[in-house]
Structure formats: structure tokens, C-alpha cells
Amino acid sequence: MEYFKDQELGNIYIKRNSKARKFIFRASSDGIIMTVPYHSRAEQIKEAFNKTKPKLGKLIESRNNGKLIFQKDLYTQISDFHLSIKESSFGNTFSASFSNDILQIITPSSSNYEDQQVISFINTAIEKVLKYRAKLYLPQRLSYLAEKVGARYKSCSISYGKQRLGRCDSDRNILLSYRIMLLPTYLSDYIMLHELAHLKEMNHGDGFHKLLDKYCDGNHKLYNKKLNEFIYPI
């Protein structure tokens, strides 16, 4: 892949796309990925980069602290779908649509993405998709993990709470928060295995921790540490 170095932002990777009609920027692990129209000349790419550079620091910041920073022409992955933000030249209304695993957000031209109303609209649209996907994915995944470890539960429900990720009651019903969808797969599995372990060990005593560690192939402490350190993007 073509790239050039910027002293402040690191490597700027050039991704040529025959379908691209404009320049799109997103954060990578060591810089910025810049999607450009396929036949863009080097001077056009540099000009677009220099024009957008003052705003790109926020992309790097979002990569470093885990929080998602909204901005014009953002295209990024959230959970198992993509978020695309575009500005409209017509009208002053916001819109959101979800199709082909892409949540498309349309905002008025020159929107202020630090404005709480804009942030709230985008977050609400994201959460609506997360809740929809959670109902499809989490019960199915829990069933798979339960069969894998030989556990049996009565029912699985999805909660819309943000504070508690999972719960298993004495009737063997398991409740999972939709926010689990924001976690990487190994951590979302860890939450579900945690609740499955409660089917045999209802408290958090030594027996519970030994069983959960067995379910996690010896990675219980590591996964718990990673979960406590995880920063949710929204």
C-alpha cells in the first residue's frame, strides 16, 4: 500500500478505490488510512490531506483512548457493522438508515460534531442498531457456549441497561446487556461464560472462579483484567 509519513500523525496510508468519489480518512494502528479516488494524483492527495489535517488529530485521539469521535465523512466499524457519517447539502434535518450492515447517518451541512444534540442523535441511532443485533446474536451465541461447556439454562433475555452486563437468577434465567455487542468477541464470550458458570456456582467463591477459569481455558484473570480496562467507544 502506498504511504507517506507525517511528523505529527505518523504513517498516512493511501488506499485507492475505483468507487470512491471523495477523500475519506480513518485511524489505523499507527497513523491514518486515506481512501482516495483511484486516479488521484499525488499533489491532489497531499492537498486534501493538508486541508483536513487539523481535524485528524481527533481521529488519533479516538484511537488512543478508545472513545469514538464523530466527524464528517467518518467510516468506521462498530461491533459487527459499520458506521458512515455524511453531510447533506440540502435541508437541516438528521436521518439514519441501516442496510447491508452499514448504519448511514446524514447530518446537515457544516454540522458541529461536538454539539450535544448531534452526538445524542448519532449515539441513539447506534444504540438502536446494537439492540437489534444483540437480539439476533447474543441468544444464539449463549446457546453455542452453553453446549460447549455442558451447561443448561432456562431462558435468555436482552436488557437495555448500561451498568450490569449480565445476570443469572436462581431460576436459571440469563439476562445479557446489549452493550456486550461493543466488546471484542473473546470478552463478550467471557461475560456469557461468567453467567453460565453461575448455573453451578451462584456466588463468587473459589468454586465459581475455578469453574470460570476452566470455561475460559485458564484465561479468567486475564480476561477479567481486559474487561476492566476496556473503554467503550460510546
DRENDO-1510 file (C-alpha; in Angstrom, 1 decimal, always signed):
<recs>
REC; n; res; u; v; w
REC; 1; MET; +0.0; +0.0; +0.0 .
REC; 2; GLU; +1.2; +3.5; -0.8 .
REC; 3; TYR; +2.0; +5.7; +2.2 .
REC; 4; PHE; +3.9; +8.8; +3.3 .
REC; 5; LYS; +5.0; +9.9; +6.7 .
REC; 6; ASP; +3.7; +12.9; +8.6 .
REC; 7; GLN; +5.8; +14.1; +11.6 .
REC; 8; GLU; +2.7; +14.6; +13.8 .
REC; 9; LEU; +0.3; +11.9; +12.7 .
REC; 10; GLY; +2.6; +9.1; +11.7 .
REC; 11; ASN; +2.1; +6.9; +8.6 .
REC; 12; ILE; -0.5; +8.1; +6.1 .
REC; 13; TYR; -1.6; +5.1; +4.1 .
REC; 14; ILE; -3.2; +5.6; +0.7 .
REC; 15; LYS; -6.0; +3.2; -0.3 .
REC; 16; ARG; -7.1; +3.8; -3.9 .
REC; 17; ASN; -10.7; +2.8; -4.6 .
REC; 18; SER; -12.4; +2.9; -8.0 .
REC; 19; LYS; -15.7; +3.6; -6.4 .
REC; 20; ALA; -14.5; +6.5; -4.2 .
REC; 21; ARG; -15.7; +10.0; -5.1 .
REC; 22; LYS; -14.1; +11.9; -2.3 .
REC; 23; PHE; -11.3; +11.6; +0.2 .
REC; 24; ILE; -12.1; +9.6; +3.4 .
REC; 25; PHE; -10.0; +9.4; +6.5 .
REC; 26; ARG; -9.9; +6.8; +9.3 .
REC; 27; ALA; -7.5; +6.0; +12.1 .
REC; 28; SER; -5.1; +3.0; +11.8 .
REC; 29; SER; -2.9; +1.4; +14.5 .
REC; 30; ASP; +0.0; +3.7; +13.6 .
REC; 31; GLY; -1.5; +6.6; +11.7 .
REC; 32; ILE; -4.2; +7.4; +9.2 .
REC; 33; ILE; -5.8; +5.4; +6.3 .
REC; 34; MET; -6.8; +7.7; +3.5 .
REC; 35; THR; -9.2; +6.3; +0.9 .
REC; 36; VAL; -8.9; +8.2; -2.3 .
REC; 37; PRO; -10.5; +8.1; -5.8 .
REC; 38; TYR; -8.5; +5.6; -7.8 .
REC; 39; HIS; -6.8; +8.1; -10.3 .
REC; 40; SER; -6.0; +10.8; -7.7 .
REC; 41; ARG; -2.7; +12.4; -8.3 .
REC; 42; ALA; +0.0; +12.8; -5.6 .
REC; 43; GLU; -0.5; +16.5; -5.4 .
REC; 44; GLN; -4.3; +16.1; -5.0 .
REC; 45; ILE; -3.8; +13.6; -2.2 .
REC; 46; LYS; -1.4; +15.9; -0.4 .
REC; 47; GLU; -3.7; +18.9; -0.8 .
REC; 48; ALA; -6.6; +17.0; +0.6 .
REC; 49; PHE; -4.5; +15.7; +3.5 .
REC; 50; ASN; -3.2; +19.2; +4.4 .
REC; 51; LYS; -6.7; +20.7; +4.2 .
REC; 52; THR; -8.1; +18.0; +6.6 .
REC; 53; LYS; -5.1; +17.6; +8.9 .
REC; 54; PRO; -6.3; +20.0; +11.6 .
REC; 55; LYS; -9.2; +17.7; +12.2 .
REC; 56; LEU; -7.3; +14.4; +12.0 .
REC; 57; GLY; -5.8; +14.8; +15.5 .
REC; 58; LYS; -9.3; +13.8; +16.9 .
REC; 59; LEU; -9.1; +10.5; +14.9 .
REC; 60; ILE; -5.8; +9.7; +16.5 .
REC; 61; GLU; -7.1; +10.7; +19.9 .
REC; 62; SER; -10.1; +8.4; +19.5 .
REC; 63; ARG; -7.8; +5.5; +18.5 .
REC; 64; ASN; -5.6; +6.1; +21.6 .
REC; 65; ASN; -8.4; +6.4; +24.2 .
REC; 66; GLY; -10.9; +4.0; +22.7 .
REC; 67; LYS; -13.7; +6.6; +22.5 .
REC; 68; LEU; -15.4; +7.2; +19.2 .
REC; 69; ILE; -15.1; +10.8; +17.9 .
REC; 70; PHE; -17.8; +11.7; +15.4 .
REC; 71; GLN; -16.9; +13.8; +12.3 .
REC; 72; LYS; -17.8; +14.4; +8.7 .
REC; 73; ASP; -17.0; +11.5; +6.3 .
REC; 74; LEU; -16.3; +9.1; +9.2 .
REC; 75; TYR; -16.4; +5.4; +8.2 .
REC; 76; THR; -15.6; +3.0; +10.9 .
REC; 77; GLN; -16.5; -0.4; +12.4 .
REC; 78; ILE; -18.7; -0.7; +15.5 .
REC; 79; SER; -19.4; -4.1; +16.8 .
REC; 80; ASP; -20.4; -6.2; +13.7 .
REC; 81; PHE; -21.5; -3.3; +11.5 .
REC; 82; HIS; -20.1; -0.1; +10.0 .
REC; 83; LEU; -21.0; +3.5; +10.8 .
REC; 84; SER; -20.9; +6.0; +8.0 .
REC; 85; ILE; -21.5; +9.8; +8.5 .
REC; 86; LYS; -22.2; +12.0; +5.6 .
REC; 87; GLU; -23.3; +15.6; +5.3 .
REC; 88; SER; -26.2; +16.7; +3.2 .
REC; 89; SER; -26.2; +19.9; +1.1 .
REC; 90; PHE; -30.0; +20.2; +1.4 .
REC; 91; GLY; -32.1; +20.7; +4.4 .
REC; 92; ASN; -31.4; +21.0; +8.1 .
REC; 93; THR; -32.6; +17.6; +9.3 .
REC; 94; PHE; -30.8; +14.5; +10.5 .
REC; 95; SER; -31.6; +11.0; +9.2 .
REC; 96; ALA; -30.4; +7.5; +10.0 .
REC; 97; SER; -30.9; +4.3; +8.0 .
REC; 98; PHE; -29.5; +0.8; +8.3 .
REC; 99; SER; -28.9; -1.5; +5.4 .
REC; 100; ASN; -26.3; -4.1; +4.3 .
REC; 101; ASP; -24.5; -3.9; +7.7 .
REC; 102; ILE; -24.0; -0.1; +7.4 .
REC; 103; LEU; -25.6; +2.5; +9.6 .
REC; 104; GLN; -25.8; +5.6; +7.4 .
REC; 105; ILE; -26.1; +8.9; +9.3 .
REC; 106; ILE; -26.9; +12.0; +7.3 .
REC; 107; THR; -26.4; +15.4; +9.0 .
REC; 108; PRO; -26.9; +18.9; +7.9 .
REC; 109; SER; -24.1; +20.7; +6.1 .
REC; 110; SER; -21.3; +22.0; +8.4 .
REC; 111; SER; -22.7; +20.2; +11.5 .
REC; 112; ASN; -20.8; +20.7; +14.7 .
REC; 113; TYR; -19.9; +17.2; +15.9 .
REC; 114; GLU; -19.1; +18.4; +19.4 .
REC; 115; ASP; -22.7; +19.7; +19.8 .
REC; 116; GLN; -24.6; +17.5; +22.3 .
REC; 117; GLN; -27.7; +17.3; +20.1 .
REC; 118; VAL; -25.6; +15.9; +17.2 .
REC; 119; ILE; -23.8; +13.5; +19.5 .
REC; 120; SER; -27.1; +12.3; +21.0 .
REC; 121; PHE; -28.7; +11.7; +17.7 .
REC; 122; ILE; -25.8; +9.6; +16.4 .
REC; 123; ASN; -25.4; +7.7; +19.7 .
REC; 124; THR; -29.2; +6.9; +19.7 .
REC; 125; ALA; -29.0; +5.5; +16.2 .
REC; 126; ILE; -26.0; +3.4; +17.1 .
REC; 127; GLU; -27.7; +2.0; +20.2 .
REC; 128; LYS; -30.8; +1.2; +18.2 .
REC; 129; VAL; -28.8; -1.0; +15.9 .
REC; 130; LEU; -26.8; -2.5; +18.7 .
REC; 131; LYS; -30.1; -3.6; +20.5 .
REC; 132; TYR; -31.4; -5.1; +17.2 .
REC; 133; ARG; -28.2; -7.0; +16.6 .
REC; 134; ALA; -28.0; -8.1; +20.2 .
REC; 135; LYS; -31.4; -9.8; +20.0 .
REC; 136; LEU; -30.2; -11.8; +17.0 .
REC; 137; TYR; -26.7; -12.7; +18.1 .
REC; 138; LEU; -26.4; -13.0; +21.9 .
REC; 139; PRO; -29.0; -15.7; +22.5 .
REC; 140; GLN; -27.6; -17.8; +19.6 .
REC; 141; ARG; -24.0; -17.3; +20.9 .
REC; 142; LEU; -25.0; -18.2; +24.5 .
REC; 143; SER; -26.6; -21.4; +23.3 .
REC; 144; TYR; -23.4; -22.3; +21.5 .
REC; 145; LEU; -21.3; -21.6; +24.5 .
REC; 146; ALA; -23.6; -23.5; +26.9 .
REC; 147; GLU; -23.5; -26.6; +24.7 .
REC; 148; LYS; -19.7; -26.3; +24.6 .
REC; 149; VAL; -19.3; -26.3; +28.4 .
REC; 150; GLY; -22.2; -28.6; +29.1 .
REC; 151; ALA; -24.4; -26.0; +30.9 .
REC; 152; ARG; -28.2; -25.7; +30.7 .
REC; 153; TYR; -30.2; -22.5; +31.3 .
REC; 154; LYS; -33.9; -21.8; +31.1 .
REC; 155; SER; -34.1; -18.6; +29.1 .
REC; 156; CYS; -32.0; -15.8; +27.7 .
REC; 157; SER; -33.3; -12.2; +27.6 .
REC; 158; ILE; -31.6; -8.9; +26.4 .
REC; 159; SER; -31.5; -5.9; +28.7 .
REC; 160; TYR; -31.1; -2.3; +27.8 .
REC; 161; GLY; -29.3; -1.4; +30.9 .
REC; 162; LYS; -25.7; +0.0; +30.8 .
REC; 163; GLN; -24.4; -0.7; +34.3 .
REC; 164; ARG; -24.8; -4.5; +34.5 .
REC; 165; LEU; -23.6; -6.6; +31.6 .
REC; 166; GLY; -25.1; -9.9; +32.7 .
REC; 167; ARG; -27.1; -11.7; +35.4 .
REC; 168; CYS; -28.2; -15.2; +36.1 .
REC; 169; ASP; -31.0; -15.8; +38.6 .
REC; 170; SER; -31.9; -18.8; +40.8 .
REC; 171; ASP; -34.5; -19.9; +38.2 .
REC; 172; ARG; -31.6; -20.3; +35.6 .
REC; 173; ASN; -32.7; -17.3; +33.5 .
REC; 174; ILE; -29.8; -15.4; +32.0 .
REC; 175; LEU; -30.0; -11.6; +31.2 .
REC; 176; LEU; -27.5; -10.0; +28.9 .
REC; 177; SER; -27.0; -6.3; +28.2 .
REC; 178; TYR; -27.0; -5.1; +24.6 .
REC; 179; ARG; -23.7; -3.3; +25.4 .
REC; 180; ILE; -21.9; -6.6; +25.3 .
REC; 181; MET; -22.0; -6.1; +21.5 .
REC; 182; LEU; -19.4; -3.4; +21.8 .
REC; 183; LEU; -16.9; -5.8; +23.3 .
REC; 184; PRO; -14.4; -7.9; +21.3 .
REC; 185; THR; -15.6; -11.5; +20.9 .
REC; 186; TYR; -13.4; -13.0; +23.5 .
REC; 187; LEU; -14.7; -10.6; +26.1 .
REC; 188; SER; -18.4; -10.9; +25.1 .
REC; 189; ASP; -17.8; -14.7; +25.4 .
REC; 190; TYR; -16.3; -14.2; +28.8 .
REC; 191; ILE; -19.4; -12.3; +30.0 .
REC; 192; MET; -21.6; -15.2; +28.8 .
REC; 193; LEU; -19.3; -17.9; +30.3 .
REC; 194; HIS; -19.4; -16.0; +33.6 .
REC; 195; GLU; -23.2; -16.2; +33.7 .
REC; 196; LEU; -23.1; -19.9; +32.6 .
REC; 197; ALA; -20.7; -20.6; +35.5 .
REC; 198; HIS; -23.3; -19.2; +37.9 .
REC; 199; LEU; -25.7; -22.0; +36.9 .
REC; 200; LYS; -23.5; -24.3; +39.0 .
REC; 201; GLU; -21.9; -21.7; +41.4 .
REC; 202; MET; -24.3; -18.9; +42.3 .
REC; 203; ASN; -21.8; -17.0; +44.4 .
REC; 204; HIS; -18.4; -15.7; +43.6 .
REC; 205; GLY; -16.5; -18.1; +45.8 .
REC; 206; ASP; -13.5; -20.3; +45.0 .
REC; 207; GLY; -15.6; -22.9; +43.2 .
REC; 208; PHE; -17.0; -20.3; +40.9 .
REC; 209; HIS; -13.6; -18.8; +39.9 .
REC; 210; LYS; -12.2; -22.3; +39.3 .
REC; 211; LEU; -15.1; -23.3; +37.1 .
REC; 212; LEU; -15.0; -20.0; +35.1 .
REC; 213; ASP; -11.2; -20.4; +34.7 .
REC; 214; LYS; -11.9; -23.9; +33.3 .
REC; 215; TYR; -14.5; -22.5; +30.9 .
REC; 216; CYS; -12.0; -19.8; +29.8 .
REC; 217; ASP; -9.2; -22.3; +29.2 .
REC; 218; GLY; -7.2; -20.8; +32.0 .
REC; 219; ASN; -7.6; -17.1; +31.0 .
REC; 220; HIS; -10.2; -16.0; +33.6 .
REC; 221; LYS; -7.8; -13.5; +35.3 .
REC; 222; LEU; -6.5; -12.1; +32.0 .
REC; 223; TYR; -10.0; -11.7; +30.6 .
REC; 224; ASN; -11.3; -10.0; +33.8 .
REC; 225; LYS; -8.4; -7.6; +33.6 .
REC; 226; LYS; -9.0; -6.8; +30.0 .
REC; 227; LEU; -12.7; -6.3; +30.7 .
REC; 228; ASN; -12.0; -3.8; +33.5 .
REC; 229; GLU; -9.6; -1.9; +31.2 .
REC; 230; PHE; -11.9; -1.8; +28.2 .
REC; 231; ILE; -13.1; +1.6; +27.1 .
REC; 232; TYR; -16.5; +1.6; +25.5 .
REC; 233; PRO; -16.5; +3.6; +22.2 .
REC; 234; ILE; -19.9; +5.2; +23.1 .
</recs>
